Amino acid sequence: MATPAPRATTRGAGMPAPRVVDALVVEIGSTTTVVSAFVGLSGEEPGVKPALLAQGVAATSVADGDVTIGVNRARGALEARTGLLAPRAVLATSSAAGGLRMTVHGLTQRMTAMAAREAALGAGAVVKHQTAGKLRAADVGRIDEQRPNLILLAGGVEGGDVETVLHNARVLTKLTSRPIVVYGGNSAVRDEARELLLKAGFAVKVTANVYPAIDELDIVPARAVIHDAFEEHITHAPGMNRISEIVTGKILPTPGAVLIAAERLAEDLGDLMVIDVGGATTDVHSITDGSPDINAIQTEPQPHSKRTVEGDLGTFVSAQHVADLMPPAERPDPLPPALPATEAEVQAARALTRVCAVTGVQRHAGHIVQLYTPTGRQTVARGRDLTACRWVIGTGGALTRLPGGLELLEGTRSPTQAGGERLLPPCDARCALDSDYIFATCGVLLSRFAPARVVELMRSSLGLP
């Protein structure tokens, strides 16, 4: 880290030496920046268990043109509680500077375009535009309008169509902007597409075909490449270009870090769902392969790890839209501020959070459909099967800092054990809160420390032994 050296040289005679901690994790949000200090992760201090030492919070300063202003203020708030700290590693997650903005392009809506979208969302992106089939001239303008950080170009199963993905590569060269392009299409024309884009001035990352065969998704390699491309982009983003001065390890998009943490926790607890209600969006992450009974009638391939983001469900930026989803008698008036303070504001924010959580999970979940065929009625499943999820976990400020978060989580489950047309978690799924609000930080800690020790942090935050 670049900042400890100046701190050390200004330490006066007789002042205590900085305390060594295993990691500082910087979480740079759109409005606030949090710096968290962790101990007991390296195993170098006998008897010290993995623990969150303390956190410091400050306003995010990306809009001021320098993210380090907010980071240093948050660290100052942290060290006002702990004394000076000397971290072995400094890691970061970010959803500032617009987060990870992507457009995705594939051959068919229900196959390669869907796979590309799953890969982008799983990496923590906000998908601003999606197309299927050949790009048209009008799409060039739409993509430029969205100012994506990354473009994911897919299309064609292995041994299948090559014309569409090559056509789309040529069309992308007409963009005014030059975002990073991740190629995840038919490998038969990978080099040709890459050469087209390189000659046009694009940086190109190559990954495995996200839809290599019919009904087969392979999105994990693409997620890793997207994370690397995001890290490269974020160090040059306006206001974020000094981030490399304060970070010595990984930088991940915050939603992607939450999914990584959820995946590792699921290895310990079993199938689970994580809900994150924010001021602008609601993210739902699920780690499950579903139940055997539903798999037998499933019509759409599903990834083991899935994220959906609802851009119209939030407690502040999207509050008016959420209120419009409520019965008139239950709508908060006035709407609460970003940081509710009075009892009335807290209750209004809680009402909005309940609608965001329930609606977000309803949209994330798949459903049972009755089809009428020439041979009679057929029952099939479409979308995400959550019926095998044994845990429903809440993270994010709204669920973990407002009162009654567990009760709000319980309202997202199926009302009965048998379930219904919507494939929700069962009524007896256990609910828990990320009380320390550290799931995103744990996702990036997994890139540096032993998974078992990071899981200890998550279990402690959930109140589990």
C-alpha positions in Angstrom: 0.0 0.0 0.0 1.3 3.5 -0.9 0.0 5.3 2.1 1.5 3.5 5.2 5.1 4.9 4.5 4.1 8.6 5.0 2.1 7.6 8.1 5.1 5.9 9.6 7.5 8.8 8.9 5.1 11.3 10.7 4.8 9.1 13.8 6.2 11.1 16.7 8.6 9.8 19.3 6.9 7.7 21.9 3.9 7.0 19.8 2.9 3.3 19.5 3.9 1.4 16.3 1.1 0.7 13.9 -0.9 -2.5 14.6 -0.3 -5.2 12.0 -3.5 -6.5 10.5 -4.0 -9.2 7.8 -6.1 -7.1 5.5 -7.9 -3.8 4.8 -10.7 -4.2 2.4 -12.0 -1.1 0.7 -15.6 -1.2 -0.5 -16.3 1.8 -2.8 -20.0 2.3 -3.3 -21.9 4.9 -5.3 -22.5 7.0 -2.1 -20.3 5.7 0.7 -16.9 4.1 1.0 -16.2 1.5 3.8 -12.8 0.4 4.9 -12.8 -2.8 7.0 -9.9 -4.3 9.0 -9.5 -8.0 9.5 -7.3 -10.1 11.7 -6.7 -13.8 12.1 -6.8 -14.6 8.4 -3.2 -15.4 7.8 -2.7 -17.8 10.7 0.5 -16.0 11.6 -0.8 -15.0 15.1 -1.4 -18.1 17.2 -4.8 -18.1 18.9 -6.2 -15.3 16.9 -9.4 -16.3 15.2 -10.6 -14.7 11.9 -12.5 -11.5 12.9 -13.6 -8.1 11.7 -11.6 -5.7 13.8 -13.5 -2.5 12.9 -14.9 -0.5 10.0 -14.6 3.2 9.0 -17.1 5.0 6.7 -16.9 8.1 4.5 -18.6 9.6 1.5 -17.4 8.3 -1.8 -15.3 10.8 -3.7 -15.3 9.6 -7.3 -17.3 12.6 -8.3 -14.5 14.8 -6.9 -12.2 13.2 -9.5 -10.1 11.2 -6.9 -11.4 8.1 -5.1 -8.5 8.2 -2.7 -10.0 11.2 -0.8 -12.9 9.2 0.4 -10.8 6.1 1.0 -8.4 8.0 3.2 -11.2 9.6 5.1 -12.8 6.2 5.7 -9.5 4.8 6.8 -9.0 7.8 9.1 -12.4 7.0 10.7 -11.3 3.4 11.1 -8.0 4.3 12.7 -9.6 6.8 15.0 -11.1 3.6 16.7 -8.2 1.2 16.3 -5.0 3.3 16.2 -2.7 3.3 13.2 -2.8 0.1 11.2 -0.2 -1.7 9.0 -2.0 -4.1 6.7 -0.4 -7.1 5.0 -2.8 -6.7 2.1 -5.2 -4.1 0.8 -8.0 -5.3 -1.4 -11.1 -3.6 -2.9 -14.5 -4.0 -4.3 -16.3 -1.2 -6.2 -19.7 -0.4 -7.5 -18.8 3.3 -8.0 -18.3 5.1 -11.3 -21.4 3.4 -12.6 -20.4 -0.1 -11.5 -19.5 -2.6 -14.2 -21.6 -1.6 -17.2 -21.8 -4.2 -20.0 -23.6 -5.0 -23.2 -24.0 -8.6 -24.3 -24.6 -10.0 -27.8 -25.4 -13.6 -28.9 -26.9 -15.6 -31.7 -30.3 -16.6 -30.2 -32.3 -15.1 -27.4 -32.8 -18.4 -25.4 -29.3 -19.8 -26.0 -26.1 -17.9 -26.5 -27.5 -14.4 -25.7 -29.0 -15.9 -22.5 -25.7 -17.5 -21.6 -23.8 -14.3 -22.2 -26.2 -12.4 -19.9 -25.8 -15.0 -17.2 -22.0 -14.7 -17.4 -22.1 -10.9 -17.2 -24.6 -10.8 -14.3 -22.6 -13.5 -12.5 -19.5 -11.4 -12.8 -21.3 -8.5 -11.1 -22.2 -6.4 -14.1 -25.2 -4.2 -14.9 -26.4 -5.3 -18.3 -27.4 -2.2 -20.2 -28.2 -3.7 -23.6 -28.7 -7.2 -24.9 -29.2 -8.4 -28.5 -29.7 -11.7 -30.3 -28.9 -12.3 -33.9 -27.1 -9.9 -36.3 -26.4 -6.4 -35.0 -27.9 -3.6 -37.0 -26.7 -0.1 -37.6 -29.2 1.2 -34.9 -27.6 -1.1 -32.3 -24.3 0.8 -32.8 -25.9 4.0 -31.5 -27.6 2.2 -28.7 -24.4 0.6 -27.5 -22.5 4.0 -27.7 -25.4 5.6 -25.7 -24.9 3.1 -22.8 -21.2 3.8 -22.5 -20.3 0.2 -21.5 -17.1 -0.6 -19.8 -17.1 -4.1 -21.4 -18.8 -5.9 -24.2 -19.4 -9.7 -24.2 -19.5 -11.1 -27.7 -20.9 -14.6 -28.0 -22.6 -16.7 -30.6 -22.6 -20.2 -32.1 -22.2 -23.5 -30.3 -19.0 -25.4 -31.0 -19.2 -26.6 -34.6 -22.2 -24.4 -35.3 -22.9 -21.0 -36.8 -19.9 -18.7 -37.4 -21.4 -16.0 -39.7 -23.3 -14.1 -37.0 -20.6 -13.7 -34.5 -18.2 -12.5 -37.2 -20.8 -10.1 -38.6 -21.3 -8.7 -35.1 -17.5 -8.3 -34.6 -17.4 -6.2 -37.8 -20.4 -4.1 -36.6 -18.7 -3.4 -33.3 -15.7 -1.9 -35.0 -18.1 1.0 -36.0 -18.6 2.1 -32.4 -17.4 5.5 -31.4 -16.2 4.3 -28.1 -13.6 1.5 -27.5 -14.7 -0.6 -24.5 -12.9 -3.9 -23.7 -14.4 -6.7 -25.7 -14.6 -10.2 -24.1 -15.0 -12.9 -26.8 -16.9 -15.9 -25.6 -18.4 -17.3 -28.9 -17.7 -20.2 -31.3 -13.9 -21.0 -31.0 -13.7 -21.8 -34.7 -13.6 -18.1 -35.5 -12.1 -16.8 -32.3 -8.9 -15.7 -33.8 -10.5 -14.1 -36.8 -12.9 -12.1 -34.6 -10.1 -11.1 -32.3 -8.0 -9.8 -35.2 -10.9 -7.7 -36.6 -11.4 -6.0 -33.2 -7.7 -5.5 -32.5 -7.1 -3.8 -35.8 -10.0 -1.4 -35.0 -8.3 -0.4 -31.7 -10.2 -2.6 -29.2 -8.6 -4.4 -26.3 -9.8 -8.0 -26.6 -10.0 -10.7 -23.9 -10.7 -14.3 -25.0 -12.6 -16.9 -23.0 -14.3 -20.3 -23.5 -17.5 -20.5 -25.4 -20.3 -19.6 -22.9 -22.7 -21.9 -24.7 -20.6 -24.7 -26.2 -23.5 -27.1 -26.9 -27.3 -27.2 -26.8 -28.5 -27.0 -23.2 -25.0 -26.5 -21.9 -23.7 -23.4 -20.1 -20.0 -22.8 -19.4 -20.0 -19.3 -17.9 -17.5 -19.6 -15.0 -14.4 -19.0 -17.3 -16.1 -15.9 -18.7 -16.7 -14.6 -15.2 -13.0 -14.8 -14.4 -12.0 -13.0 -17.6 -14.7 -10.3 -17.0 -13.3 -9.7 -13.5 -9.8 -9.3 -14.9 -11.0 -6.9 -17.5 -13.0 -4.9 -14.9 -9.9 -4.6 -12.8 -8.0 -3.2 -15.8 -10.8 -0.8 -16.7 -11.4 0.5 -13.1 -7.8 1.7 -12.8 -8.4 4.1 -15.7 -12.0 5.2 -14.9 -12.6 8.9 -14.1 -12.2 9.4 -10.4 -10.9 5.8 -9.9 -7.6 6.2 -11.7 -5.6 6.5 -8.5 -7.1 3.3 -7.0 -3.9 1.4 -7.7 -2.1 3.7 -5.3 -4.0 2.3 -2.3 -4.7 -1.3 -3.4 -2.1 -4.1 -3.4 -4.4 -7.0 -4.4 -7.6 -7.7 -6.2 -10.3 -5.2 -7.2 -13.7 -6.9 -7.9 -17.1 -5.5 -8.8 -19.0 -5.6 -5.5 -22.0 -7.8 -6.8 -19.5 -10.2 -8.3 -17.7 -10.4 -4.9 -21.0 -11.2 -3.1 -21.6 -14.1 -5.5 -18.1 -15.5 -5.0 -18.7 -15.3 -1.2 -22.1 -17.0 -1.6 -20.6 -19.8 -3.7 -18.0 -20.6 -1.0 -20.5 -20.4 1.8 -22.8 -22.8 0.0 -20.0 -25.4 0.0 -20.3 -25.2 3.8 -24.0 -24.7 4.4 -25.6 -26.2 1.2 -27.9 -24.6 -1.3 -28.7 -21.0 -0.5 -30.0 -17.6 -1.7 -28.6 -14.2 -0.8 -30.7 -11.0 -1.1 -29.1 -7.6 -1.2 -31.5 -4.6 -1.2 -29.8 -1.3 -2.1 -30.8 2.2 -2.6 -31.0 1.8 -6.4 -31.2 -1.9 -7.1 -32.0 -5.3 -5.6 -29.7 -8.2 -6.3 -30.6 -11.8 -5.7 -27.9 -14.5 -5.8 -28.7 -18.2 -5.7 -26.4 -21.2 -5.5 -28.3 -24.3 -6.3 -28.9 -27.0 -8.9 -32.5 -27.3 -7.9 -34.5 -30.3 -6.9 -34.4 -33.6 -8.9 -38.2 -33.5 -9.4 -38.1 -30.0 -11.0 -34.9 -30.9 -13.0 -36.8 -33.7 -14.6 -39.3 -31.2 -16.2 -36.9 -28.2 -16.7 -37.0 -26.7 -20.1 -34.2 -24.1 -19.7 -30.5 -24.8 -18.6 -29.6 -23.0 -15.5 -26.1 -22.2 -14.0 -25.2 -23.5 -10.6 -24.6 -19.9 -9.5 -27.1 -17.2 -10.7 -27.5 -13.5 -10.1 -30.3 -11.2 -11.1 -30.3 -7.5 -10.6 -33.6 -5.4 -10.5 -32.8 -1.9 -11.5 -36.3 -0.6 -10.6 -36.3 -2.0 -7.0 -34.5 0.2 -4.5 -35.2 2.1 -1.3 -34.0 5.5 -2.5 -33.2 6.1 -6.2 -36.0 3.7 -7.2 -38.3 4.4 -4.2 -41.1 6.0 -6.1 -41.4 3.0 -8.5 -41.4 0.6 -5.5 -44.1 2.7 -3.7 -46.2 2.5 -6.9 -46.2 -1.4 -6.5 -47.8 -1.1 -3.1 -51.5 -0.7 -2.3 -52.3 3.0 -2.0 -53.0 2.8 1.7 -49.6 1.3 2.4 -47.5 3.7 0.3 -45.0 5.8 2.4 -45.6 9.5 2.2 -43.2 11.1 2.2 -40.6 8.7 0.8 -37.6 8.2 3.1 -34.2 9.8 2.5 -31.1 7.7 1.6 -30.2 7.4 5.3 -33.4 7.3 7.4 -33.1 8.8 10.8 -36.5 9.3 12.4 -38.8 6.5 13.4 -41.2 7.4 10.5 -38.4 7.4 8.0 -37.1 4.0 9.3 -40.6 2.5 9.0 -41.0 3.9 5.5 -37.7 2.5 4.4 -38.6 -0.9 5.9 -41.9 -1.0 4.0 -40.0 -0.3 0.7 -37.4 -3.0 1.6 -40.0 -5.6 2.1 -41.5 -4.9 -1.4 -38.0 -4.9 -2.9 -37.0 -8.2 -1.3 -40.2 -10.1 -2.1 -40.5 -8.7 -5.6 -36.8 -9.4 -6.4 -37.1 -13.0 -5.3 -40.3 -13.5 -7.2 -38.6 -12.3 -10.4 -35.5 -14.4 -9.7 -37.5 -17.6 -9.2 -38.8 -19.8 -12.0 -42.3 -21.2 -12.3 -44.4 -24.2 -13.2 -46.2 -23.9 -16.6 -49.0 -26.0 -18.0 -48.5 -26.6 -21.8 -51.3 -28.0 -24.0 -49.9 -30.2 -26.7 -51.4 -32.5 -29.3 -50.9 -35.4 -26.9 -52.5 -33.6 -23.9 -51.5 -31.3 -21.1 -47.8 -31.3 -20.1 -46.3 -29.8 -16.9 -42.9 -28.1 -17.3 -40.6 -25.8 -15.3 -39.1 -22.6 -16.6 -36.4 -20.5 -15.0 -34.7 -20.8 -11.6 -35.7 -23.6 -9.2 -35.1 -22.4 -5.6 -37.0 -25.2 -3.9 -33.8 -26.9 -2.8 -32.4 -23.7 -1.1 -32.2 -24.4 2.7 -30.9 -20.9 3.6 -32.2 -17.4 2.8 -29.5 -14.8 3.7 -29.8 -11.0 3.8 -26.9 -8.6 3.1 -26.7 -4.9 2.2 -27.6 -1.9 4.3 -31.4 -2.1 4.1 -31.8 -5.7 5.3 -28.9 -5.6 7.9 -29.3 -2.1 9.3 -33.1 -1.6 9.5 -35.0 -3.3 12.2 -36.8 -6.6 11.5 -34.6 -7.9 8.7 -35.2 -11.5 9.5 -38.9 -11.0 9.3 -38.5 -9.4 5.9 -36.5 -12.4 4.7 -39.1 -14.8 5.9 -41.6 -13.1 3.6 -39.6 -14.2 0.5 -40.1 -17.9 1.1 -43.0 -20.1 -0.2 -46.0 -20.0 2.1 -46.1 -23.8 2.2 -43.7 -26.7 2.2 -45.3 -28.0 -1.0 -44.7 -24.7 -2.7 -46.8 -23.6 -5.7 -46.4 -22.5 -9.3 -43.6 -20.1 -8.3 -40.4 -22.1 -7.5 -39.5 -20.3 -4.2 -37.4 -21.5 -1.3 -39.5 -23.7 1.0 -41.3 -22.3 4.0 -38.9 -24.0 6.5 -35.7 -22.6 4.8 -33.6 -20.9 7.5 -33.1 -17.2 7.4 -30.0 -15.3 8.6 -28.5 -11.8 8.3 -25.0 -10.8 7.4 -25.0 -8.7 10.5 -21.4 -7.4 10.0 -22.2 -6.5 6.4 -19.1 -8.2 5.1 -20.2 -10.6 2.3 -18.7 -8.4 -0.5 -15.4 -8.0 1.4 -15.3 -11.8 2.0 -15.6 -12.4 -1.7 -12.4 -10.5 -2.4 -10.7 -11.9 0.7 -11.1 -15.4 -0.9 -8.6 -14.3 -3.5 -5.9 -14.0 -0.9 -6.6 -16.1 2.2 -7.5 -19.7 3.1 -11.2 -20.2 2.2 -11.9 -22.0 5.6 -10.8 -18.8 7.5 -13.0 -16.6 5.3 -15.9 -18.9 5.8 -15.4 -18.5 9.6 -15.9 -14.8 9.1 -19.1 -15.3 7.2 -20.5 -17.8 9.7 -19.7 -15.4 12.6 -21.5 -12.6 10.8 -24.5 -14.9 10.4 -24.5 -15.8 14.1 -23.4 -19.4 13.4 -20.7 -21.3 15.4 
